Amino acid sequence: MGEPLAAVRAVVRGRVQGIGFRDYVLNRARFLGLSGYVRNLPDGRSVEVVAEGARPDLEQLLDYLREGPRMSRVDAVDAEWREATGAYDGFGVGLTRPRRS
């Protein structure tokens, strides 16, 4: 039996917009087999990440978020653990379409 699914919502603050941060998150989340999305927030200084998958993979994603790509500067990562909903079909940039029943 596989690892139970978990979910996390993280807000990453710092120099994280306009430098490829969303693509960085997208590539790592897909590598880890996670579902959810990454999107810029309207304040111009933060990115929201919502991801579902096995908890160890989500913890690895949080480590990646704290590191960020080369051109970024991550000042803070605020993470909130949640129950997985199974609502996302893959991982994308912006809000992804909910999984169809």
PEMO-V889428 format. One line per field, one symbol per residue. phi: phi as a letter, one per 20 degrees, with the letter a starting at -180 (. if undefined). burial: # if it has 16 or more other C-alpha atoms within 10 Angstrom, else .. Layout:
phi->???
burial->???
This chain:
phi->.ffffcbbdcdddpecdmcnfffgfgffffgemecpbcbfeffmcbcdccccrfgffffffffffffmfgeeceeacddcebefdmeddncbenfefffef
burial->....#########.###...##.###.##..#.#######.....##########.##..##..##.##..###..#......#...#.###...#.....
